[in-house]
Structures are given as C-alpha cells and as structure tokens.
Amino acid sequence: MCRGIKLTDHSGIEKRIEFPHPHAALPIKSAEGKTKWLRWGNNLEEKEGGFFIGGWARQASLEQGKWDKLKPEPVDLLADEFLSRDLERKAHWIDIPAGHAIKGIIATHHDERRVYVITTEPPEEYAWMNDRWPLIAPAAN
C-alpha cells in the first residue's frame, strides 16, 4: 500500500509526504502541465464530510461504481518513490520506473476536491509485503 511518496521538486528539494498527516497533499500534473497539490483523502480524524475515509481507492471498487457519487477523475501522481510498510511496519521505499506514475483519482464532494491513490494487487515479488499496491502504469502525456 502506498503510505507516502517522495519526490524532488524543480528546485532540487526532496519532499516526503505521508498519510495520515492531517495536512497531507499529493502533487498532480494539471491539464496545463503545472504541478498542483490536492489534499490526500480523508484522514481518520474526519468522520463527516462526504469523502470516503482513508487515502486509497481500490481499482475494483472504482470499476463497480462505488465511487461514482464522488465523480472520480483519473490523474497521475507526481512521485519518484512510494512508501510501503511490511507486516512488521518496516518502511520500504519503492522506486517508480521512469515514464511511469502512480495512478490516482480526484474525488469531488460539493466544491471540494481530494485525491486518492488507486490500489490493486501487488506484483508477485512484493506480495509478502502487503495485499494492496498502488496502481503504477505509463504516465499520461
């Protein structure tokens, strides 16, 4: 599961973002090609508000229409690595291959927008670590 991301911004500064930090936001590429930061999911302290609790959306639940009420829009997350934790909670930073991105959705409730990481089953070599894995695919241009 993607518990955080790491990226180096255009000025060379490394940034680490981890969920469920109350102010966690993830960088996405806007339609204009600019980096835009959106709040990551709904942390555990927010019980109300119309968004699903957590920071992840199972690919299967998206396909089943469970997210339709939040008008999900596909988006690429800008990241160099993501954080996963094994069963003993040990941190593992996993590289994202060049030309690829973590796939996410933008969920909208009223006028507010949040970003969620799409999860799927892990690749075989990481199945020992977690049963959910961020969907990583070629980045959209």
N, C-alpha and C positions, 0 to 999 in steps of 0.2 A: 504494500500500500504506500502511496506517496504521502509521507508525513511532512515533507518540506521540499523546498527547491533551493538551488544555489545557482547564481548567475553572476557574470561580470558585466557591469554596465559599460556604456560607451566611453566613460572616463577612466575605465580600468579598475573601478572599485568593486570588490566582491560583496554580494549581498546574499544573506541567508534568510529565508522566510520559513517559519514552521507553524503548523496548525496544532493546537487551537489558540494560539496567541490571539487575544481579543481584537487586535488591530491588524491581523494578517491580511495581506493583499497580494494578489498574484499579477505578474505582468503579462499582458496580451499584446498582440500586434493589431492595431486598429486598421480599419479599411483604408485609411490614409497612409499606412505604413509607419505610423508613430507608435511608441510604446505607451500603453495605457494601463494603469493599475486599478484593479477591481477587488473589492473585499472578497475574501475567500470563505465561501459557505456561510454556515450558521453555527457559531461556536456553542458549546454546551451550556453557556450561561443564558443564552437567548431561548426561552421556551416558546415565545409567541413571535409573530411577525410574518407568518405565511411561507417562510422558506423551510425546506427540509433541514433537520439537524444534521450536522456533520459537514464535511468538505468534499464529499465524493458522490458520484452518481454511477451506479452500476450500468454498464452498457445494456444488459438485458432489461433493466427497468426502463431505460430510455426507449428501447425497441418495443416494449409492452405498452408504452404511452403513459406510464405513471408520472412522468414529468411534464406532460402536455399543458397542465394548468399554469406552469411557470414559463411557458413559451421558450423552450430551450433553443439557443443558437449555438452552433458549433464554433469553436475557437481554438487556436493554437496558443499554448502557454510558452512563454519565452524562458528557457532554463537550460543550463549546461549539465546539471546533475539533479537527481532527486534523492530524497532521504527515505529509506525504508528501515524498519526495525524488525529483527528476527523475534522468535518466540521468547527469547531471554531479554528482549528490549534493547539489544545491542544495535547501535546505529551503523548503517551501511549506506555510503554514498554511491549511487549508480550513475555512470556516465550515460548521457543521451547521445546516440550516434549523430554525427554531422548530417545535416539535411533533414533531421527528424525533429519532432516536437511531441510533447505531452499534449494529448487531446483533452479539451475541456468543453464545458457548456457555460453559456451565460444564461442564468435564470432571472426572470423578471417578475416581481410582485408589486403591483401598483406602479409607482415610478422608480422603484429601487431595483438595482441590478447587482447580482452576486455571481461569482464564478465558482464552478465545481469541477474537480478532476474526474474524468471518465475512467472507471476501473473495469478490468476484465480479469481473466485468469492469468496467472504468472507464466512466463516461459518455463519450460521444464527444468532448466538449470537453477531457477530461483524458487521452485515450488516448495522447498523446505522452509523458506523464509516467511511466506505469507500466502493466504489464499486469494488475495486481491492484489492487482498490479495496475499501475497507470497504463492506459492505452497509449502506446507510442507508435507513431506512423509518420510517413514522409510529411514534412511541413508544407502547408499551402503557400503558394507564392503570392 
